[in-house]
Amino acid sequence: MAMVEEKGSANGQEDYTQDGTVDLKGRPILRSKTGRWKACSFIVGYEVFERMAFYGIASNLVVYLTTKLHEGTVESSNNISNLGGAVWMMPLAGAYIADAYLGRYWTFVIASIIYFLV
């Protein structure tokens, strides 16, 4: 007969996350109060609007660089390709900063503010 350990309030312990995550005040986080579909919908919505903004700007940037800044089409396309490469490589820098210094939340907040201002 195997003994099953109950989790939750049945044995007097609350079901905290097991990875050591804490809230902004340093308290352990309850699994039932974090993440799930509320966080997922925020991330999906943020990504949809971010992608629309990036691709909308990138497509209009060719016209702007050629007409207003008088660049050639080859040079403007090269600049936009370099911008795209930088955009796709920045998550590596963000992951390093998040892991080594700021944490997930503050890295996301600061990067979002910088992206919004630029």
Secondary structure, DSSP 8 states (H G I E B T S, - for coil): -------SGGGT---B-SS--B-TTS-B-BGGGSSHHHHHHHHHHHHHHHHHHHHHHHHHHHHHHHHTS---HHHHHHHHHHHHHHHHHHHHHHHHHIIIII-HHHHHHHHHHHHHH-
